[in-house]
């Protein structure tokens, strides 16, 4: 009996570790891309009279490419949590929410959903209203909690800003700004991102259910 319990515990440890291995890289993709897109959006909304911007950054190619990159990462994470080969611990949070986001992303013109929870999701416009990065981050944190509980090494306790984020954000700003508007250098952009990062991560952790507060 003890051997069976030990074998089960080892299988559970292996399962949670496998889920972590299969998701943590795409979690990083979601969180990092969300940071860049959020700063681009914020920069645009800080210029309501369009004195600096010639177009919405969301219309630029690097912005749209990064948004699709994020969508693909969310679909990947949701697929891992729904697969049947590796048992997914019930302690992992946000599986249902991410499944709904996966379905919404994978079927963009679907208007009638069979599942009641998906109909409610659609009726409440959660595809657009949710802080998807917050859902993904809470899911990842629950995996780390399970790894820690089972005596295993956690992965990616936070994220870091690097040059690629600054370069992409700089490109988005350059392509959307009016001619002659000074765009911060990549070094300046990276410094701004690094300064904003703690506030951003705190914001995600304050909204683990992905629901925005009424105060924004």
DAZIRA-V112634 format. One record per pair of residues at least 6 apart in sequence whose C-alpha atoms are under 6 Angstrom apart, sorted by the first residue. I is the first residue (numbers start at 1). J is the second residue. Records with the same first field share a line. If there is no record, write none. Layout:
I: J ; J
This chain:
23: 77
26: 73
30: 70
31: 133
52: 177 ; 178
53: 176 ; 177 ; 178
54: 176 ; 177 ; 178
55: 176
57: 176
75: 102
78: 98 ; 99
92: 142 ; 143
93: 139
94: 139
113: 119
130: 210 ; 211
131: 210
134: 204 ; 208 ; 210
135: 208 ; 209 ; 210
138: 208
144: 154
147: 154
166: 186 ; 189 ; 190
167: 186
